[in-house]
Amino acid sequence: MHYTYRNMKLKKNIATSEEGFIYNPGTGDSFSTNPIGTDIIALLKEEKTIPEIIETISGKYEVNKHQLEKDLDDFVAQMKDFNLLG
């Protein structure tokens, strides 16, 4: 498995909601995500590793693990681009 970001943390100042709303007070930007994205954010807040996130998400949702790995890598890269990860 190849991941661009093996271990990462959501920046402490990032505000999130259970509905998938994400707010970065440092930039004033806000985003929304789907239920899987919301779960990923929650797992990042718990400082879970990428393999732990994959296991948790694949256990909760009926998703293809290979596709989940690719989508997770893309999602994390976007979060990094949006300055949400530290």
N, CA, C and O atoms as a CHARMM CRD file, in Angstrom:
* protein
*
  344
    1    1 MET  N      0.83600  -1.18400   0.00000 PROA 1      0.00000
    2    1 MET  CA     0.00000   0.00000   0.00000 PROA 1      0.00000
    3    1 MET  C      0.87900   1.24600   0.00000 PROA 1      0.00000
    4    1 MET  O      1.90400   1.31100   0.67900 PROA 1      0.00000
    5    2 HSD  N      0.45900   2.20300  -0.76100 PROA 2      0.00000
    6    2 HSD  CA     1.17400   3.47300  -0.79200 PROA 2      0.00000
    7    2 HSD  C      0.22600   4.58600  -0.38100 PROA 2      0.00000
    8    2 HSD  O     -0.85800   4.73000  -0.94600 PROA 2      0.00000
    9    3 TYR  N      0.63000   5.35500   0.58600 PROA 3      0.00000
   10    3 TYR  CA    -0.15400   6.50300   1.01000 PROA 3      0.00000
   11    3 TYR  C      0.73700   7.71900   1.00100 PROA 3      0.00000
   12    3 TYR  O      1.88500   7.67300   1.44200 PROA 3      0.00000
   13    4 THR  N      0.19800   8.80200   0.49700 PROA 4      0.00000
   14    4 THR  CA     0.93800  10.04600   0.47600 PROA 4      0.00000
   15    4 THR  C      1.20100  10.52000   1.89600 PROA 4      0.00000
   16    4 THR  O      2.27700  11.03700   2.19700 PROA 4      0.00000
   17    5 TYR  N      0.21700  10.34200   2.76500 PROA 5      0.00000
   18    5 TYR  CA     0.32600  10.79700   4.14200 PROA 5      0.00000
   19    5 TYR  C     -0.04600   9.63500   5.05500 PROA 5      0.00000
   20    5 TYR  O     -1.22600   9.32600   5.22200 PROA 5      0.00000
   21    6 ARG  N      0.95200   8.99500   5.64400 PROA 6      0.00000
   22    6 ARG  CA     0.68500   7.81600   6.47300 PROA 6      0.00000
   23    6 ARG  C     -0.01300   8.19800   7.77800 PROA 6      0.00000
   24    6 ARG  O     -1.06200   7.64600   8.11100 PROA 6      0.00000
   25    7 ASN  N      0.55300   9.11100   8.49000 PROA 7      0.00000
   26    7 ASN  CA    -0.03500   9.55200   9.75200 PROA 7      0.00000
   27    7 ASN  C     -0.20800  11.05700   9.67800 PROA 7      0.00000
   28    7 ASN  O      0.71100  11.78800   9.30700 PROA 7      0.00000
   29    8 MET  N     -1.37200  11.49600  10.02700 PROA 8      0.00000
   30    8 MET  CA    -1.61300  12.91700   9.97400 PROA 8      0.00000
   31    8 MET  C     -2.60400  13.29900  11.05400 PROA 8      0.00000
   32    8 MET  O     -3.29300  12.45300  11.62500 PROA 8      0.00000
   33    9 LYS  N     -2.65900  14.58500  11.31900 PROA 9      0.00000
   34    9 LYS  CA    -3.58100  15.08300  12.33300 PROA 9      0.00000
   35    9 LYS  C     -4.35900  16.24300  11.73500 PROA 9      0.00000
   36    9 LYS  O     -3.82900  17.03800  10.95900 PROA 9      0.00000
   37   10 LEU  N     -5.61700  16.32100  12.11100 PROA 10     0.00000
   38   10 LEU  CA    -6.42300  17.47200  11.77400 PROA 10     0.00000
   39   10 LEU  C     -5.91700  18.62400  12.63300 PROA 10     0.00000
   40   10 LEU  O     -5.68600  18.44700  13.82900 PROA 10     0.00000
   41   11 LYS  N     -5.74300  19.79700  12.03900 PROA 11     0.00000
   42   11 LYS  CA    -5.27600  20.93800  12.82700 PROA 11     0.00000
   43   11 LYS  C     -6.24600  21.18700  13.97000 PROA 11     0.00000
   44   11 LYS  O     -7.45700  21.02800  13.81500 PROA 11     0.00000
   45   12 LYS  N     -5.71200  21.57400  15.10700 PROA 12     0.00000
   46   12 LYS  CA    -6.52200  21.72600  16.31400 PROA 12     0.00000
   47   12 LYS  C     -7.58200  22.81700  16.19200 PROA 12     0.00000
   48   12 LYS  O     -8.62800  22.72100  16.83300 PROA 12     0.00000
   49   13 ASN  N     -7.34000  23.84900  15.38800 PROA 13     0.00000
   50   13 ASN  CA    -8.28700  24.95400  15.28600 PROA 13     0.00000
   51   13 ASN  C     -9.41500  24.69100  14.28500 PROA 13     0.00000
   52   13 ASN  O    -10.30000  25.53200  14.12600 PROA 13     0.00000
   53   14 ILE  N     -9.40000  23.55100  13.61400 PROA 14     0.00000
   54   14 ILE  CA   -10.42500  23.23300  12.62000 PROA 14     0.00000
   55   14 ILE  C    -11.71100  22.81800  13.33400 PROA 14     0.00000
   56   14 ILE  O    -11.71200  21.91400  14.16900 PROA 14     0.00000
   57   15 ALA  N    -12.80100  23.49700  12.98700 PROA 15     0.00000
   58   15 ALA  CA   -14.10500  23.18400  13.57900 PROA 15     0.00000
   59   15 ALA  C    -14.84900  22.22600  12.64900 PROA 15     0.00000
   60   15 ALA  O    -14.84900  22.40000  11.43100 PROA 15     0.00000
   61   16 THR  N    -15.48000  21.21700  13.23900 PROA 16     0.00000
   62   16 THR  CA   -16.24000  20.25000  12.45400 PROA 16     0.00000
   63   16 THR  C    -17.58200  19.99300  13.11800 PROA 16     0.00000
   64   16 THR  O    -17.76300  20.23700  14.31100 PROA 16     0.00000
   65   17 SER  N    -18.51900  19.49400  12.31800 PROA 17     0.00000
   66   17 SER  CA   -19.82000  19.12200  12.87300 PROA 17     0.00000
   67   17 SER  C    -20.13500  17.69200  12.46900 PROA 17     0.00000
   68   17 SER  O    -19.52200  17.14900  11.54900 PROA 17     0.00000
   69   18 GLU  N    -21.07800  17.09200  13.14700 PROA 18     0.00000
   70   18 GLU  CA   -21.49000  15.72600  12.82900 PROA 18     0.00000
   71   18 GLU  C    -22.19800  15.64800  11.47800 PROA 18     0.00000
   72   18 GLU  O    -22.34300  14.56100  10.91800 PROA 18     0.00000
   73   19 GLU  N    -22.63900  16.78900  10.95400 PROA 19     0.00000
   74   19 GLU  CA   -23.32500  16.83300   9.66300 PROA 19     0.00000
   75   19 GLU  C    -22.34900  16.95200   8.49800 PROA 19     0.00000
   76   19 GLU  O    -22.77700  16.96100   7.34400 PROA 19     0.00000
   77   20 GLY  N    -21.04700  17.04200   8.77100 PROA 20     0.00000
   78   20 GLY  CA   -20.05700  17.10100   7.71100 PROA 20     0.00000
   79   20 GLY  C    -19.58000  18.49200   7.35100 PROA 20     0.00000
   80   20 GLY  O    -18.94900  18.67700   6.31100 PROA 20     0.00000
   81   21 PHE  N    -19.86900  19.47400   8.19100 PROA 21     0.00000
   82   21 PHE  CA   -19.40800  20.83300   7.95800 PROA 21     0.00000
   83   21 PHE  C    -18.02100  20.99100   8.55500 PROA 21     0.00000
   84   21 PHE  O    -17.77400  20.57400   9.68600 PROA 21     0.00000
   85   22 ILE  N    -17.11400  21.59600   7.79200 PROA 22     0.00000
   86   22 ILE  CA   -15.73200  21.81100   8.22700 PROA 22     0.00000
   87   22 ILE  C    -15.42900  23.29300   8.07200 PROA 22     0.00000
   88   22 ILE  O    -15.69800  23.87100   7.01800 PROA 22     0.00000
   89   23 TYR  N    -14.87100  23.91900   9.10900 PROA 23     0.00000
   90   23 TYR  CA   -14.55700  25.34200   9.06500 PROA 23     0.00000
   91   23 TYR  C    -13.12400  25.56000   9.51500 PROA 23     0.00000
   92   23 TYR  O    -12.70600  25.07000  10.56400 PROA 23     0.00000
   93   24 ASN  N    -12.37800  26.30200   8.70600 PROA 24     0.00000
   94   24 ASN  CA   -10.99900  26.65200   9.03700 PROA 24     0.00000
   95   24 ASN  C    -10.97600  28.12300   9.42100 PROA 24     0.00000
   96   24 ASN  O    -11.00800  28.98300   8.54000 PROA 24     0.00000
   97   25 PRO  N    -10.92000  28.43800  10.72200 PROA 25     0.00000
   98   25 PRO  CA   -10.93000  29.83400  11.13800 PROA 25     0.00000
   99   25 PRO  C     -9.67700  30.60000  10.71400 PROA 25     0.00000
  100   25 PRO  O     -9.69800  31.82800  10.63100 PROA 25     0.00000
  101   26 GLY  N     -8.60500  29.88800  10.45000 PROA 26     0.00000
  102   26 GLY  CA    -7.37000  30.53800  10.01100 PROA 26     0.00000
  103   26 GLY  C     -7.48500  31.15700   8.63300 PROA 26     0.00000
  104   26 GLY  O     -6.85400  32.17400   8.34700 PROA 26     0.00000
  105   27 THR  N     -8.29300  30.54000   7.77400 PROA 27     0.00000
  106   27 THR  CA    -8.44900  31.05100   6.41000 PROA 27     0.00000
  107   27 THR  C     -9.85600  31.58800   6.14600 PROA 27     0.00000
  108   27 THR  O    -10.07500  32.32200   5.18200 PROA 27     0.00000
  109   28 GLY  N    -10.80600  31.21800   7.00600 PROA 28     0.00000
  110   28 GLY  CA   -12.19900  31.60200   6.78700 PROA 28     0.00000
  111   28 GLY  C    -12.92800  30.68700   5.82000 PROA 28     0.00000
  112   28 GLY  O    -14.09500  30.91600   5.50400 PROA 28     0.00000
  113   29 ASP  N    -12.24400  29.65000   5.34900 PROA 29     0.00000
  114   29 ASP  CA   -12.84600  28.72100   4.39000 PROA 29     0.00000
  115   29 ASP  C    -13.73600  27.71300   5.11000 PROA 29     0.00000
  116   29 ASP  O    -13.47000  27.31900   6.24600 PROA 29     0.00000
  117   30 SER  N    -14.80100  27.30500   4.41600 PROA 30     0.00000
  118   30 SER  CA   -15.65500  26.25400   4.94400 PROA 30     0.00000
  119   30 SER  C    -15.91000  25.22700   3.84900 PROA 30     0.00000
  120   30 SER  O    -15.87800  25.53900   2.65900 PROA 30     0.00000
  121   31 PHE  N    -16.16000  24.01400   4.27400 PROA 31     0.00000
  122   31 PHE  CA   -16.34100  22.89200   3.36400 PROA 31     0.00000
  123   31 PHE  C    -17.43200  21.99600   3.92800 PROA 31     0.00000
  124   31 PHE  O    -17.77000  22.07400   5.10900 PROA 31     0.00000
  125   32 SER  N    -17.97300  21.14900   3.07200 PROA 32     0.00000
  126   32 SER  CA   -18.88200  20.11600   3.55300 PROA 32     0.00000
  127   32 SER  C    -18.48100  18.80200   2.90900 PROA 32     0.00000
  128   32 SER  O    -17.88500  18.77700   1.83200 PROA 32     0.00000
  129   33 THR  N    -18.81300  17.71900   3.57700 PROA 33     0.00000
  130   33 THR  CA   -18.43200  16.40600   3.08900 PROA 33     0.00000
  131   33 THR  C    -19.58100  15.42000   3.28700 PROA 33     0.00000
  132   33 THR  O    -20.54800  15.70400   3.99500 PROA 33     0.00000
  133   34 ASN  N    -19.45800  14.27500   2.65700 PROA 34     0.00000
  134   34 ASN  CA   -20.49100  13.23800   2.77200 PROA 34     0.00000
  135   34 ASN  C    -20.28200  12.44100   4.06600 PROA 34     0.00000
  136   34 ASN  O    -19.31100  12.68000   4.78400 PROA 34     0.00000
  137   35 PRO  N    -21.18600  11.49100   4.37300 PROA 35     0.00000
  138   35 PRO  CA   -21.04800  10.73000   5.63200 PROA 35     0.00000
  139   35 PRO  C    -19.70900   9.99600   5.78800 PROA 35     0.00000
  140   35 PRO  O    -19.17100   9.93600   6.89400 PROA 35     0.00000
  141   36 ILE  N    -19.17100   9.44600   4.71600 PROA 36     0.00000
  142   36 ILE  CA   -17.87500   8.76700   4.83400 PROA 36     0.00000
  143   36 ILE  C    -16.78600   9.78400   5.15300 PROA 36     0.00000
  144   36 ILE  O    -15.93000   9.53200   6.00000 PROA 36     0.00000
  145   37 GLY  N    -16.81400  10.93000   4.48200 PROA 37     0.00000
  146   37 GLY  CA   -15.85300  11.99600   4.77300 PROA 37     0.00000
  147   37 GLY  C    -15.96800  12.47200   6.21100 PROA 37     0.00000
  148   37 GLY  O    -14.96300  12.74700   6.86600 PROA 37     0.00000
  149   38 THR  N    -17.20600  12.56700   6.70300 PROA 38     0.00000
  150   38 THR  CA   -17.43700  12.97400   8.08800 PROA 38     0.00000
  151   38 THR  C    -16.81700  11.96500   9.04900 PROA 38     0.00000
  152   38 THR  O    -16.21000  12.34900  10.04900 PROA 38     0.00000
  153   39 ASP  N    -16.96900  10.68000   8.74900 PROA 39     0.00000
  154   39 ASP  CA   -16.35900   9.64300   9.58800 PROA 39     0.00000
  155   39 ASP  C    -14.83400   9.71200   9.53400 PROA 39     0.00000
  156   39 ASP  O    -14.16600   9.53700  10.55300 PROA 39     0.00000
  157   40 ILE  N    -14.29100   9.96400   8.35900 PROA 40     0.00000
  158   40 ILE  CA   -12.83000  10.09000   8.22700 PROA 40     0.00000
  159   40 ILE  C    -12.32400  11.24600   9.08300 PROA 40     0.00000
  160   40 ILE  O    -11.32200  11.11000   9.78400 PROA 40     0.00000
  161   41 ILE  N    -13.01700  12.38400   9.02400 PROA 41     0.00000
  162   41 ILE  CA   -12.63600  13.54200   9.83300 PROA 41     0.00000
  163   41 ILE  C    -12.66000  13.17500  11.32400 PROA 41     0.00000
  164   41 ILE  O    -11.73400  13.50800  12.06300 PROA 41     0.00000
  165   42 ALA  N    -13.71200  12.49500  11.75400 PROA 42     0.00000
  166   42 ALA  CA   -13.81300  12.09300  13.16300 PROA 42     0.00000
  167   42 ALA  C    -12.65900  11.17600  13.55600 PROA 42     0.00000
  168   42 ALA  O    -12.10600  11.30100  14.64900 PROA 42     0.00000
  169   43 LEU  N    -12.29900  10.25700  12.66800 PROA 43     0.00000
  170   43 LEU  CA   -11.18700   9.34200  12.95100 PROA 43     0.00000
  171   43 LEU  C     -9.85100  10.08600  12.97800 PROA 43     0.00000
  172   43 LEU  O     -8.97000   9.75400  13.77100 PROA 43     0.00000
  173   44 LEU  N     -9.70200  11.08200  12.12200 PROA 44     0.00000
  174   44 LEU  CA    -8.48700  11.90200  12.15700 PROA 44     0.00000
  175   44 LEU  C     -8.39500  12.66600  13.47900 PROA 44     0.00000
  176   44 LEU  O     -7.31200  12.81600  14.04400 PROA 44     0.00000
  177   45 LYS  N     -9.53800  13.14600  13.96200 PROA 45     0.00000
  178   45 LYS  CA    -9.54300  13.85300  15.24400 PROA 45     0.00000
  179   45 LYS  C     -9.12300  12.92300  16.37700 PROA 45     0.00000
  180   45 LYS  O     -8.56700  13.36500  17.38200 PROA 45     0.00000
  181   46 GLU  N     -9.39400  11.62600  16.20300 PROA 46     0.00000
  182   46 GLU  CA    -8.96900  10.63200  17.19500 PROA 46     0.00000
  183   46 GLU  C     -7.53200  10.17700  16.95700 PROA 46     0.00000
  184   46 GLU  O     -7.02400   9.29400  17.64800 PROA 46     0.00000
  185   47 GLU  N     -6.88300  10.79800  15.96200 PROA 47     0.00000
  186   47 GLU  CA    -5.48600  10.51700  15.60300 PROA 47     0.00000
  187   47 GLU  C     -5.27700   9.07300  15.15500 PROA 47     0.00000
  188   47 GLU  O     -4.24800   8.46500  15.44800 PROA 47     0.00000
  189   48 LYS  N     -6.26600   8.53200  14.44100 PROA 48     0.00000
  190   48 LYS  CA    -6.14600   7.19300  13.86600 PROA 48     0.00000
  191   48 LYS  C     -5.20000   7.23100  12.67200 PROA 48     0.00000
  192   48 LYS  O     -5.08300   8.25100  11.99300 PROA 48     0.00000
  193   49 THR  N     -4.53400   6.12500  12.42700 PROA 49     0.00000
  194   49 THR  CA    -3.63900   6.02000  11.27600 PROA 49     0.00000
  195   49 THR  C     -4.45900   5.68600  10.03200 PROA 49     0.00000
  196   49 THR  O     -5.62700   5.31100  10.13900 PROA 49     0.00000
  197   50 ILE  N     -3.85300   5.82200   8.86200 PROA 50     0.00000
  198   50 ILE  CA    -4.53600   5.49400   7.61200 PROA 50     0.00000
  199   50 ILE  C     -5.01800   4.03700   7.62200 PROA 50     0.00000
  200   50 ILE  O     -6.18000   3.79400   7.29500 PROA 50     0.00000
  201   51 PRO  N     -4.18100   3.06300   7.97900 PROA 51     0.00000
  202   51 PRO  CA    -4.68200   1.68200   8.01800 PROA 51     0.00000
  203   51 PRO  C     -5.86400   1.50800   8.97700 PROA 51     0.00000
  204   51 PRO  O     -6.78900   0.75400   8.67600 PROA 51     0.00000
  205   52 GLU  N     -5.84700   2.19000  10.12000 PROA 52     0.00000
  206   52 GLU  CA    -6.96300   2.10300  11.06200 PROA 52     0.00000
  207   52 GLU  C     -8.22300   2.72000  10.46700 PROA 52     0.00000
  208   52 GLU  O     -9.32100   2.19600  10.65300 PROA 52     0.00000
  209   53 ILE  N     -8.06500   3.82600   9.75600 PROA 53     0.00000
  210   53 ILE  CA    -9.21000   4.47800   9.11700 PROA 53     0.00000
  211   53 ILE  C     -9.80700   3.56300   8.05800 PROA 53     0.00000
  212   53 ILE  O    -11.02800   3.42400   7.97200 PROA 53     0.00000
  213   54 ILE  N     -8.96600   2.94700   7.26200 PROA 54     0.00000
  214   54 ILE  CA    -9.43700   2.03500   6.20800 PROA 54     0.00000
  215   54 ILE  C    -10.21900   0.87300   6.82500 PROA 54     0.00000
  216   54 ILE  O    -11.29200   0.52200   6.33400 PROA 54     0.00000
  217   55 GLU  N     -9.69500   0.28000   7.88700 PROA 55     0.00000
  218   55 GLU  CA   -10.37800  -0.83500   8.53500 PROA 55     0.00000
  219   55 GLU  C    -11.72700  -0.40500   9.10900 PROA 55     0.00000
  220   55 GLU  O    -12.72200  -1.11600   8.96900 PROA 55     0.00000
  221   56 THR  N    -11.75400   0.75100   9.74700 PROA 56     0.00000
  222   56 THR  CA   -12.99800   1.24000  10.34800 PROA 56     0.00000
  223   56 THR  C    -14.04800   1.54000   9.28200 PROA 56     0.00000
  224   56 THR  O    -15.19400   1.10800   9.40300 PROA 56     0.00000
  225   57 ILE  N    -13.66800   2.26900   8.25000 PROA 57     0.00000
  226   57 ILE  CA   -14.61600   2.65700   7.19600 PROA 57     0.00000
  227   57 ILE  C    -15.09200   1.42700   6.42800 PROA 57     0.00000
  228   57 ILE  O    -16.28400   1.29800   6.14600 PROA 57     0.00000
  229   58 SER  N    -14.17100   0.52100   6.08600 PROA 58     0.00000
  230   58 SER  CA   -14.57100  -0.66100   5.32100 PROA 58     0.00000
  231   58 SER  C    -15.44600  -1.59500   6.15900 PROA 58     0.00000
  232   58 SER  O    -16.23200  -2.36700   5.61000 PROA 58     0.00000
  233   59 GLY  N    -15.31300  -1.52600   7.48200 PROA 59     0.00000
  234   59 GLY  CA   -16.16900  -2.32100   8.35000 PROA 59     0.00000
  235   59 GLY  C    -17.55800  -1.72400   8.52200 PROA 59     0.00000
  236   59 GLY  O    -18.51300  -2.44200   8.81600 PROA 59     0.00000
  237   60 LYS  N    -17.67300  -0.42200   8.34200 PROA 60     0.00000
  238   60 LYS  CA   -18.94300   0.27300   8.54600 PROA 60     0.00000
  239   60 LYS  C    -19.77100   0.38800   7.25600 PROA 60     0.00000
  240   60 LYS  O    -21.00000   0.32100   7.28600 PROA 60     0.00000
  241   61 TYR  N    -19.08000   0.56200   6.13500 PROA 61     0.00000
  242   61 TYR  CA   -19.75800   0.76500   4.85700 PROA 61     0.00000
  243   61 TYR  C    -19.41900  -0.37300   3.90200 PROA 61     0.00000
  244   61 TYR  O    -18.36000  -0.99100   4.01100 PROA 61     0.00000
  245   62 GLU  N    -20.30300  -0.63900   2.98800 PROA 62     0.00000
  246   62 GLU  CA   -20.03200  -1.63600   1.95800 PROA 62     0.00000
  247   62 GLU  C    -19.29100  -0.95200   0.82800 PROA 62     0.00000
  248   62 GLU  O    -19.89300  -0.45700  -0.12500 PROA 62     0.00000
  249   63 VAL  N    -17.97600  -0.93200   0.95000 PROA 63     0.00000
  250   63 VAL  CA   -17.12500  -0.29500  -0.04700 PROA 63     0.00000
  251   63 VAL  C    -16.02400  -1.25500  -0.46100 PROA 63     0.00000
  252   63 VAL  O    -15.60100  -2.11000   0.31700 PROA 63     0.00000
  253   64 ASN  N    -15.57400  -1.10600  -1.67900 PROA 64     0.00000
  254   64 ASN  CA   -14.43700  -1.86500  -2.17300 PROA 64     0.00000
  255   64 ASN  C    -13.18400  -1.30300  -1.49600 PROA 64     0.00000
  256   64 ASN  O    -12.90300  -0.10900  -1.59600 PROA 64     0.00000
  257   65 LYS  N    -12.44200  -2.15800  -0.81500 PROA 65     0.00000
  258   65 LYS  CA   -11.28000  -1.70800  -0.04600 PROA 65     0.00000
  259   65 LYS  C    -10.23400  -1.01900  -0.92700 PROA 65     0.00000
  260   65 LYS  O     -9.65300  -0.00900  -0.53000 PROA 65     0.00000
  261   66 HSD  N     -9.99800  -1.56200  -2.11600 PROA 66     0.00000
  262   66 HSD  CA    -9.02300  -0.95300  -3.02600 PROA 66     0.00000
  263   66 HSD  C     -9.47900   0.45100  -3.43400 PROA 66     0.00000
  264   66 HSD  O     -8.67500   1.38400  -3.46100 PROA 66     0.00000
  265   67 GLN  N    -10.76600   0.59800  -3.75000 PROA 67     0.00000
  266   67 GLN  CA   -11.29200   1.91000  -4.12200 PROA 67     0.00000
  267   67 GLN  C    -11.26200   2.86100  -2.92900 PROA 67     0.00000
  268   67 GLN  O    -10.97800   4.04800  -3.08900 PROA 67     0.00000
  269   68 LEU  N    -11.55400   2.34800  -1.73900 PROA 68     0.00000
  270   68 LEU  CA   -11.50000   3.16500  -0.53000 PROA 68     0.00000
  271   68 LEU  C    -10.09300   3.71000  -0.31500 PROA 68     0.00000
  272   68 LEU  O     -9.93300   4.88600   0.01400 PROA 68     0.00000
  273   69 GLU  N     -9.07800   2.88400  -0.49500 PROA 69     0.00000
  274   69 GLU  CA    -7.69700   3.32300  -0.32600 PROA 69     0.00000
  275   69 GLU  C     -7.37500   4.47000  -1.28200 PROA 69     0.00000
  276   69 GLU  O     -6.76100   5.46000  -0.88500 PROA 69     0.00000
  277   70 LYS  N     -7.79100   4.33400  -2.54300 PROA 70     0.00000
  278   70 LYS  CA    -7.55100   5.37800  -3.53500 PROA 70     0.00000
  279   70 LYS  C     -8.30700   6.65600  -3.17200 PROA 70     0.00000
  280   70 LYS  O     -7.74500   7.75100  -3.20200 PROA 70     0.00000
  281   71 ASP  N     -9.58400   6.50400  -2.83100 PROA 71     0.00000
  282   71 ASP  CA   -10.40200   7.66800  -2.48600 PROA 71     0.00000
  283   71 ASP  C     -9.89700   8.35700  -1.22400 PROA 71     0.00000
  284   71 ASP  O     -9.91000   9.58400  -1.13500 PROA 71     0.00000
  285   72 LEU  N     -9.45400   7.57100  -0.25200 PROA 72     0.00000
  286   72 LEU  CA    -8.92600   8.13800   0.98200 PROA 72     0.00000
  287   72 LEU  C     -7.65600   8.92400   0.70100 PROA 72     0.00000
  288   72 LEU  O     -7.46900  10.01200   1.24400 PROA 72     0.00000
  289   73 ASP  N     -6.79000   8.39100  -0.13200 PROA 73     0.00000
  290   73 ASP  CA    -5.56600   9.09900  -0.48800 PROA 73     0.00000
  291   73 ASP  C     -5.90800  10.43400  -1.15000 PROA 73     0.00000
  292   73 ASP  O     -5.28600  11.45300  -0.84800 PROA 73     0.00000
  293   74 ASP  N     -6.89000  10.43400  -2.04600 PROA 74     0.00000
  294   74 ASP  CA    -7.32300  11.67300  -2.71500 PROA 74     0.00000
  295   74 ASP  C     -7.93200  12.65300  -1.71200 PROA 74     0.00000
  296   74 ASP  O     -7.65100  13.85000  -1.76100 PROA 74     0.00000
  297   75 PHE  N     -8.76600  12.14300  -0.80300 PROA 75     0.00000
  298   75 PHE  CA    -9.42500  12.97700   0.20500 PROA 75     0.00000
  299   75 PHE  C     -8.39000  13.63800   1.10700 PROA 75     0.00000
  300   75 PHE  O     -8.47900  14.83400   1.38700 PROA 75     0.00000
  301   76 VAL  N     -7.41700  12.86700   1.55800 PROA 76     0.00000
  302   76 VAL  CA    -6.37800  13.39600   2.43100 PROA 76     0.00000
  303   76 VAL  C     -5.53700  14.44300   1.69100 PROA 76     0.00000
  304   76 VAL  O     -5.16600  15.46200   2.27500 PROA 76     0.00000
  305   77 ALA  N     -5.23800  14.20100   0.42300 PROA 77     0.00000
  306   77 ALA  CA    -4.48300  15.17500  -0.36600 PROA 77     0.00000
  307   77 ALA  C     -5.26000  16.48600  -0.48400 PROA 77     0.00000
  308   77 ALA  O     -4.67200  17.56300  -0.38700 PROA 77     0.00000
  309   78 GLN  N     -6.57000  16.40300  -0.69100 PROA 78     0.00000
  310   78 GLN  CA    -7.40000  17.61000  -0.75300 PROA 78     0.00000
  311   78 GLN  C     -7.39200  18.34000   0.58300 PROA 78     0.00000
  312   78 GLN  O     -7.29800  19.56600   0.62400 PROA 78     0.00000
  313   79 MET  N     -7.49000  17.59400   1.66500 PROA 79     0.00000
  314   79 MET  CA    -7.46600  18.22000   2.98700 PROA 79     0.00000
  315   79 MET  C     -6.14000  18.93700   3.21900 PROA 79     0.00000
  316   79 MET  O     -6.10500  20.02600   3.79200 PROA 79     0.00000
  317   80 LYS  N     -5.06400  18.32600   2.77500 PROA 80     0.00000
  318   80 LYS  CA    -3.74900  18.94700   2.89200 PROA 80     0.00000
  319   80 LYS  C     -3.69800  20.23200   2.05700 PROA 80     0.00000
  320   80 LYS  O     -3.19400  21.25700   2.51500 PROA 80     0.00000
  321   81 ASP  N     -4.22700  20.16500   0.82400 PROA 81     0.00000
  322   81 ASP  CA    -4.27100  21.34000  -0.04500 PROA 81     0.00000
  323   81 ASP  C     -5.08700  22.47900   0.57400 PROA 81     0.00000
  324   81 ASP  O     -4.75400  23.65100   0.40000 PROA 81     0.00000
  325   82 PHE  N     -6.14600  22.13300   1.28900 PROA 82     0.00000
  326   82 PHE  CA    -7.01200  23.13300   1.90600 PROA 82     0.00000
  327   82 PHE  C     -6.50500  23.57900   3.28300 PROA 82     0.00000
  328   82 PHE  O     -7.18600  24.31300   3.99900 PROA 82     0.00000
  329   83 ASN  N     -5.29800  23.12300   3.64100 PROA 83     0.00000
  330   83 ASN  CA    -4.64000  23.53100   4.88100 PROA 83     0.00000
  331   83 ASN  C     -5.42900  23.09100   6.12200 PROA 83     0.00000
  332   83 ASN  O     -5.52000  23.83500   7.09900 PROA 83     0.00000
  333   84 LEU  N     -5.99300  21.89100   6.07800 PROA 84     0.00000
  334   84 LEU  CA    -6.75300  21.36500   7.19800 PROA 84     0.00000
  335   84 LEU  C     -5.94300  20.40000   8.05500 PROA 84     0.00000
  336   84 LEU  O     -6.32400  20.10100   9.18600 PROA 84     0.00000
  337   85 LEU  N     -4.83800  19.91900   7.52400 PROA 85     0.00000
  338   85 LEU  CA    -4.00600  18.95500   8.24500 PROA 85     0.00000
  339   85 LEU  C     -2.71200  19.61200   8.70700 PROA 85     0.00000
  340   85 LEU  O     -2.17100  20.50800   8.05900 PROA 85     0.00000
  341   86 GLY  N     -2.23900  19.13200   9.85000 PROA 86     0.00000
  342   86 GLY  CA    -0.99700  19.68100  10.38100 PROA 86     0.00000
  343   86 GLY  C      0.07300  18.63700  10.47800 PROA 86     0.00000
  344   86 GLY  O      1.18700  18.93400  10.90800 PROA 86     0.00000
